[in-house]
Amino acid sequence: MDRLSLTKDRRVLIYLIIQLDMMDRLLLLMTMIFIMIILELKATRKRKWEDAYKRHIVRHVNLNRIVFENDRLCIENIRMDRRTFHNLCHMVRETGRLEPTKNMTIEEQLAIFLHILAHDVKNRIIQRQLMRSGETVSRVVNKVLLSLLRCQALLLKRPEPIPENSTDDHWKYFKNCLGALDGTYIKVNVQEGDIPRYRTRKNEIATNVLGVCSPDMQFIYVLPGWEGSTADSRVLRDAISRRNGLVVPRGYYYLCDAGYSNSEGFLTPYRGERYHLKTWGTDHLPETPREYFNMRHSRARNVIERAFGMLKGRWAILRSKSYYPVKTQCRIIIACCLLHNHIRQQMAVDPYEEEEEQVDVPERLEGERIRFVESSNAWMTSRKMRWFMVWMTSRKMRILMRI
């Protein structure tokens, strides 16, 4: 009996030893697994840090290549030199209330936006170049766009009338003129149901943009959004009837083409007479007061055509159909005009027009504004009498020069 009891005790002891040994092995195994998990987490964290560091280096290198390397590359990539770019960064920070994020500076946000406008670069291209997600690029574009629109009061040109003692050969005949206006088509991407309304006479899907510029080719007012099938005169009527629309004080006027009504505040050429610049030359001088007026009018009003040409030449996103919605595209058009003004104000020589400009900030024009576009006999008589005297003076000067 005692021997049987001893055998049981041995078995229990052996069982306990075996169990303790298994627990030690299990504990050791768990410890090893825990250590392996810790090491793997550290390795993963290190790889993420290395990847983040590599992305930071790539972004830094590409940003320097786009903006900060030299002025030539900066103008090529974002259409302005480095000094102008830094001034714009300061403006959108102070006035536009654009703020840096945890991983992106204001300079990088603005450089991305300008590069997209200048070269019509798609979202996925920016993702690859700067190693940013598509959501980040889209968010940055909208943030910078809204910040620029907040700077309209600073960037839009204030109208300045032509003085009596003007010596500019193109504008000295148009006293109290504020500039020129015209419409242009910019292609947009619209829904299928809106295509007929946006189809232009050239069979393009575009928006009719009203642009008003000063003699130094800076935009005073821009109104995008109207359908391409809308007449230019209808867009102008809407512009002057808006609460914050185009302001034309009485006694001042803009030069327009024959597509608009010759009414107070808007001076148009005579119809049925030679007008375009290519029809004039040393062998084709004006023979009547009306032709002389049309020639002078065409030379001065050509400034708005040149402004539109520079605008589309500078920003490639305006030369082709954009993939943005119409509302965003209209905001982009305004932003491009504001940036055009900023470049002409800040850069001594505009890369798209190699002429030095002296920019002064005129005082705000006071007086009653014109609120309707309608023809009047007084306005037409004033045009006829004044330019008859100018024509006679010009004939006398030509006769004296021949003598």
C-alpha positions as CSV (number, residue, x, y, z in Angstrom):
1,M,0.0,0.0,0.0
2,D,2.8,2.3,0.9
3,R,4.6,1.4,-2.4
4,L,1.4,2.2,-4.4
5,S,1.1,5.6,-2.7
6,L,4.8,6.4,-3.5
7,T,4.2,5.6,-7.1
8,K,1.3,8.0,-7.3
9,D,3.3,10.8,-5.6
10,R,6.1,10.3,-8.2
11,R,3.6,10.5,-11.0
12,V,2.1,13.7,-9.7
13,L,5.6,15.1,-9.2
14,I,6.6,14.1,-12.7
15,Y,3.4,15.6,-14.1
16,L,4.0,18.9,-12.2
17,I,7.6,19.0,-13.5
18,I,6.4,18.4,-17.1
19,Q,3.7,21.1,-16.7
20,L,6.3,23.6,-15.3
21,D,8.6,22.8,-18.2
22,M,5.8,23.4,-20.7
23,M,4.9,26.7,-19.0
24,D,8.5,27.8,-19.1
25,R,8.7,26.9,-22.8
26,L,5.4,28.7,-23.5
27,L,6.6,31.7,-21.6
28,L,9.8,31.7,-23.5
29,L,8.0,31.4,-26.8
30,M,5.6,34.2,-25.9
31,T,8.6,36.3,-24.9
32,M,10.3,35.6,-28.2
33,I,7.1,36.5,-30.1
34,F,6.8,39.7,-28.2
35,I,10.4,40.7,-28.9
36,M,9.9,39.9,-32.6
37,I,6.8,42.1,-32.7
38,I,8.6,44.9,-31.0
39,L,11.5,44.6,-33.4
40,E,9.2,44.5,-36.4
41,L,7.3,47.6,-35.2
42,K,10.6,49.4,-34.8
43,A,11.7,48.3,-38.3
44,T,8.4,49.5,-39.8
45,R,8.6,52.8,-38.0
46,K,12.2,53.2,-39.3
47,R,11.1,52.4,-42.8
48,K,8.2,54.9,-42.6
49,W,10.6,57.5,-41.2
50,E,13.1,56.8,-44.0
51,D,10.3,56.9,-46.6
52,A,9.0,60.2,-45.2
53,Y,12.5,61.6,-45.2
54,K,13.0,60.5,-48.8
55,R,9.7,62.1,-49.8
56,H,10.7,65.3,-48.0
57,I,14.0,65.4,-49.9
58,V,12.3,64.8,-53.3
59,R,9.7,67.5,-52.6
60,H,12.5,69.9,-51.5
61,V,14.6,69.2,-54.6
62,N,11.6,69.6,-57.0
63,L,10.4,72.8,-55.3
64,N,13.9,74.3,-55.5
65,R,14.0,73.2,-59.2
66,I,10.6,74.8,-59.9
67,V,11.0,78.1,-57.9
68,F,14.2,78.8,-56.1
69,E,17.1,77.7,-58.4
70,N,17.2,80.8,-60.6
71,D,14.9,83.4,-62.1
72,R,14.9,81.9,-65.6
73,L,13.5,78.6,-64.4
74,C,11.1,80.3,-62.0
75,I,9.6,82.3,-64.9
76,E,9.5,79.2,-67.1
77,N,7.7,77.2,-64.4
78,I,5.4,79.7,-62.6
79,R,5.5,82.7,-65.0
80,M,7.2,85.1,-62.5
81,D,10.6,85.7,-60.9
82,R,11.5,84.8,-57.4
83,R,11.0,88.3,-55.9
84,T,7.5,88.6,-57.4
85,F,6.8,85.1,-56.1
86,H,7.8,86.0,-52.5
87,N,5.7,89.2,-52.7
88,L,2.7,87.1,-53.8
89,C,3.3,84.7,-50.9
90,H,3.3,87.6,-48.5
91,M,0.1,88.9,-50.0
92,V,-1.9,85.6,-49.8
93,R,-0.6,85.1,-46.3
94,E,-1.6,88.6,-45.0
95,T,-4.7,89.5,-47.2
96,G,-5.8,86.1,-48.5
97,R,-5.4,84.4,-45.1
98,L,-3.7,81.4,-46.5
99,E,-2.0,79.3,-43.8
100,P,0.7,76.7,-43.9
101,T,-0.1,73.1,-42.9
102,K,1.9,70.7,-40.8
103,N,3.6,69.2,-43.8
104,M,3.3,72.0,-46.5
105,T,4.5,75.6,-46.5
106,I,2.7,78.5,-48.2
107,E,5.5,78.6,-50.8
108,E,4.9,75.0,-51.8
109,Q,1.1,75.4,-51.9
110,L,1.4,78.5,-54.1
111,A,4.0,76.9,-56.4
112,I,1.8,73.9,-57.0
113,F,-1.1,76.2,-57.9
114,L,0.9,78.4,-60.2
115,H,2.5,75.4,-61.9
116,I,-0.9,73.9,-62.7
117,L,-2.1,77.2,-64.2
118,A,1.0,77.8,-66.2
119,H,1.3,74.4,-67.8
120,D,-2.2,72.9,-67.4
121,V,-0.7,70.0,-65.4
122,K,-3.1,67.3,-64.3
123,N,-3.5,66.2,-60.7
124,R,-1.7,62.8,-61.2
125,I,1.4,64.6,-62.7
126,I,1.7,66.7,-59.6
127,Q,1.3,63.6,-57.4
128,R,4.3,62.0,-59.1
129,Q,6.5,65.1,-59.3
130,L,6.0,66.2,-55.7
131,M,5.0,62.9,-54.1
132,R,1.7,64.2,-52.8
133,S,-1.7,62.5,-52.7
134,G,-4.4,63.5,-55.1
135,E,-6.6,64.7,-52.3
136,T,-3.8,66.9,-51.0
137,V,-3.2,68.5,-54.4
138,S,-7.0,69.1,-54.9
139,R,-7.4,70.7,-51.5
140,V,-4.3,72.9,-52.0
141,V,-5.6,74.2,-55.4
142,N,-9.0,75.2,-53.9
143,K,-7.4,76.8,-50.8
144,V,-5.0,78.9,-52.9
145,L,-7.7,79.8,-55.4
146,L,-10.0,81.2,-52.6
147,S,-7.0,83.1,-51.1
148,L,-6.2,84.8,-54.4
149,L,-9.8,85.8,-54.9
150,R,-9.7,87.6,-51.5
151,C,-6.9,89.8,-52.9
152,Q,-9.0,91.3,-55.7
153,A,-9.1,94.7,-54.1
154,L,-5.3,94.9,-54.2
155,L,-4.7,93.2,-57.6
156,L,-7.4,94.7,-59.8
157,K,-6.3,97.9,-61.5
158,R,-8.1,101.1,-60.6
159,P,-9.3,103.0,-63.7
160,E,-7.3,106.1,-64.5
161,P,-8.7,108.5,-67.2
162,I,-6.4,109.7,-70.0
163,P,-5.4,113.3,-69.0
164,E,-5.6,116.3,-71.3
165,N,-1.8,116.6,-71.6
166,S,-1.3,113.0,-72.6
167,T,1.6,112.4,-75.0
168,D,0.8,108.7,-75.8
169,D,0.3,108.5,-79.5
170,H,-2.4,105.8,-79.1
171,W,-4.4,107.5,-76.4
172,K,-4.0,111.2,-76.5
173,Y,-7.0,111.6,-78.8
174,F,-9.3,109.9,-76.2
175,K,-9.5,112.3,-73.2
176,N,-11.2,110.9,-70.1
177,C,-11.1,107.4,-71.6
178,L,-10.6,104.7,-68.9
179,G,-9.5,101.8,-71.2
180,A,-11.0,99.2,-73.5
181,L,-13.3,96.3,-73.1
182,D,-14.2,93.2,-75.1
183,G,-15.3,89.6,-74.8
184,T,-13.3,86.4,-75.3
185,Y,-14.2,82.7,-75.3
186,I,-12.5,80.3,-72.9
187,K,-13.3,76.6,-73.3
188,V,-15.0,74.9,-70.3
189,N,-16.2,71.5,-69.4
190,V,-20.0,71.4,-68.8
191,Q,-22.7,68.8,-68.3
192,E,-24.3,67.3,-71.4
193,G,-27.6,69.1,-70.9
194,D,-25.8,72.5,-70.9
195,I,-23.8,72.0,-74.0
196,P,-26.2,73.8,-76.4
197,R,-26.2,76.9,-74.3
198,Y,-22.4,77.0,-74.1
199,R,-21.8,76.3,-77.8
200,T,-20.3,79.4,-79.5
201,R,-20.6,80.5,-83.1
202,K,-17.3,78.7,-83.8
203,N,-18.9,75.5,-82.6
204,E,-16.8,75.4,-79.4
205,I,-18.0,74.7,-75.8
206,A,-16.9,77.9,-74.0
207,T,-17.8,80.6,-71.6
208,N,-18.1,84.2,-72.8
209,V,-15.7,86.3,-70.6
210,L,-16.0,90.1,-70.4
211,G,-12.6,91.7,-69.9
212,V,-12.0,95.4,-69.1
213,C,-8.4,96.6,-69.1
214,S,-6.4,99.9,-68.7
215,P,-4.0,101.3,-71.4
216,D,-1.1,99.5,-69.6
217,M,-2.9,96.1,-70.2
218,Q,-3.9,95.5,-66.6
219,F,-7.4,94.2,-65.9
220,I,-9.9,96.5,-64.3
221,Y,-12.9,94.2,-64.3
222,V,-13.5,90.6,-65.3
223,L,-16.9,88.8,-65.6
224,P,-16.7,85.1,-66.6
225,G,-19.6,82.5,-66.4
226,W,-21.9,83.6,-69.2
227,E,-22.7,80.9,-71.8
228,G,-20.9,81.0,-75.1
229,S,-24.1,81.6,-77.0
230,T,-24.7,84.9,-75.2
231,A,-24.1,88.1,-77.1
232,D,-21.3,90.4,-75.9
233,S,-23.8,93.3,-75.4
234,R,-25.9,91.2,-73.1
235,V,-22.9,90.4,-70.9
236,L,-22.0,94.1,-70.7
237,R,-25.5,95.0,-69.6
238,D,-25.3,92.4,-66.8
239,A,-21.9,93.7,-65.8
240,I,-23.0,97.3,-65.2
241,S,-26.3,96.3,-63.5
242,R,-24.6,94.2,-60.8
243,R,-24.2,95.6,-57.3
244,N,-20.4,95.2,-57.5
245,G,-20.2,95.2,-61.2
246,L,-18.4,97.5,-63.7
247,V,-18.5,101.1,-62.6
248,V,-18.4,103.8,-65.4
249,P,-18.8,107.4,-64.0
250,R,-20.6,109.9,-66.1
251,G,-18.1,111.9,-68.3
252,Y,-15.8,108.9,-68.7
253,Y,-16.0,106.0,-71.2
254,Y,-14.4,102.8,-72.5
255,L,-13.5,101.8,-76.1
256,C,-15.6,98.9,-77.5
257,D,-15.9,97.2,-80.8
258,A,-18.9,97.3,-83.1
259,G,-20.5,94.4,-81.3
260,Y,-21.6,96.8,-78.6
261,S,-24.0,99.7,-78.6
262,N,-22.6,103.2,-79.1
263,S,-24.0,104.7,-75.9
264,E,-22.9,107.0,-73.0
265,G,-19.8,105.5,-71.4
266,F,-19.0,103.1,-74.3
267,L,-17.4,104.5,-77.5
268,T,-17.7,102.2,-80.6
269,P,-16.3,102.7,-84.2
270,Y,-18.4,103.7,-87.2
271,R,-19.9,100.8,-89.0
272,G,-19.4,100.2,-92.7
273,E,-16.0,101.9,-92.6
274,R,-12.5,100.4,-92.6
275,Y,-11.5,99.5,-89.1
276,H,-9.0,96.7,-88.4
277,L,-5.3,97.6,-88.2
278,K,-4.3,95.4,-91.1
279,T,-6.3,97.5,-93.5
280,W,-4.2,100.6,-92.7
281,G,-0.8,101.4,-93.9
282,T,1.3,104.1,-95.6
283,D,-0.6,103.5,-98.8
284,H,-4.0,103.3,-97.3
285,L,-4.4,106.4,-95.2
286,P,-7.8,107.5,-93.9
287,E,-9.8,109.7,-96.4
288,T,-12.7,110.7,-94.3
289,P,-13.2,111.8,-90.6
290,R,-15.0,108.5,-90.0
291,E,-12.1,106.4,-91.3
292,Y,-9.6,108.5,-89.3
293,F,-11.7,108.0,-86.1
294,N,-11.8,104.2,-86.8
295,M,-8.1,104.0,-87.3
296,R,-7.3,105.8,-84.0
297,H,-10.0,103.8,-82.3
298,S,-8.6,100.5,-83.5
299,R,-5.0,101.4,-82.5
300,A,-6.1,102.2,-79.0
301,R,-8.7,99.5,-78.5
302,N,-6.2,96.9,-79.6
303,V,-4.9,96.9,-76.0
304,I,-7.6,94.6,-74.9
305,E,-6.8,92.1,-77.6
306,R,-3.2,92.1,-76.6
307,A,-4.2,91.7,-73.0
308,F,-6.2,88.6,-73.8
309,G,-3.4,87.2,-75.9
310,M,-0.9,87.7,-73.1
311,L,-3.3,86.2,-70.6
312,K,-3.9,83.0,-72.6
313,G,-0.2,82.8,-73.6
314,R,0.9,83.0,-70.0
315,W,-1.6,80.5,-68.5
316,A,-2.0,77.3,-70.5
317,I,-5.0,76.2,-68.5
318,L,-7.0,78.9,-70.4
319,R,-6.1,77.6,-73.8
320,S,-7.8,74.2,-73.6
321,K,-10.9,72.6,-72.0
322,S,-10.3,72.2,-68.3
323,Y,-11.4,69.2,-66.3
324,Y,-12.6,71.4,-63.4
325,P,-16.3,72.2,-63.0
326,V,-17.6,75.4,-64.6
327,K,-17.8,77.3,-61.2
328,T,-14.2,76.4,-60.4
329,Q,-13.1,77.2,-63.9
330,C,-14.7,80.7,-63.7
331,R,-12.8,81.3,-60.5
332,I,-9.6,80.2,-62.2
333,I,-10.2,82.7,-65.0
334,I,-10.5,85.5,-62.4
335,A,-7.4,84.3,-60.6
336,C,-5.4,84.2,-63.8
337,C,-6.3,87.9,-64.5
338,L,-5.3,88.8,-60.9
339,L,-2.0,87.1,-61.3
340,H,-1.5,88.8,-64.7
341,N,-1.9,92.2,-63.0
342,H,0.5,91.2,-60.2
343,I,3.2,90.2,-62.6
344,R,2.9,93.5,-64.6
345,Q,2.9,95.5,-61.3
346,Q,5.9,93.7,-59.7
347,M,8.2,92.8,-62.6
348,A,10.2,95.5,-64.3
349,V,10.0,93.7,-67.6
350,D,7.1,91.5,-68.4
351,P,8.4,88.3,-70.1
352,Y,5.4,88.4,-72.5
353,E,5.9,92.0,-73.4
354,E,9.5,93.3,-73.2
355,E,8.6,96.9,-72.3
356,E,9.2,98.6,-69.0
357,E,6.1,99.9,-67.3
358,Q,5.7,102.6,-64.6
359,V,2.7,101.7,-62.5
360,D,1.0,104.4,-60.4
361,V,-2.0,103.8,-58.2
362,P,-4.7,106.4,-59.2
363,E,-7.3,107.8,-57.0
364,R,-10.8,106.3,-57.0
365,L,-13.1,108.1,-59.6
366,E,-16.0,109.9,-58.1
367,G,-19.3,110.9,-59.6
368,E,-22.6,109.3,-60.7
369,R,-22.2,106.0,-62.4
370,I,-23.8,104.8,-65.7
371,R,-26.3,102.1,-65.0
372,F,-27.9,101.5,-68.5
373,V,-26.5,100.8,-71.9
374,E,-28.6,102.8,-74.4
375,S,-27.9,104.9,-77.5
376,S,-28.4,108.7,-77.4
377,N,-28.3,111.4,-80.0
378,A,-26.1,113.6,-77.8
379,W,-23.5,111.0,-77.4
380,M,-23.4,110.3,-81.2
381,T,-23.3,114.0,-82.0
382,S,-20.4,114.5,-79.6
383,R,-18.4,111.8,-81.3
384,K,-19.1,113.2,-84.7
385,M,-18.2,116.9,-83.9
386,R,-15.2,116.1,-81.9
387,W,-13.6,113.8,-84.4
388,F,-14.4,116.1,-87.3
389,M,-12.2,118.7,-85.7
390,V,-9.5,116.2,-85.0
391,W,-9.6,115.1,-88.7
392,M,-9.3,118.7,-89.9
393,T,-6.3,119.3,-87.7
394,S,-4.7,116.1,-89.0
395,R,-5.3,117.1,-92.6
396,K,-3.7,120.5,-92.0
397,M,-0.7,118.9,-90.4
398,R,-0.2,116.6,-93.4
399,I,-0.5,119.5,-95.8
400,L,2.1,121.5,-93.9
401,M,4.4,118.5,-93.8
402,R,4.2,118.2,-97.6
403,I,4.9,121.9,-98.1
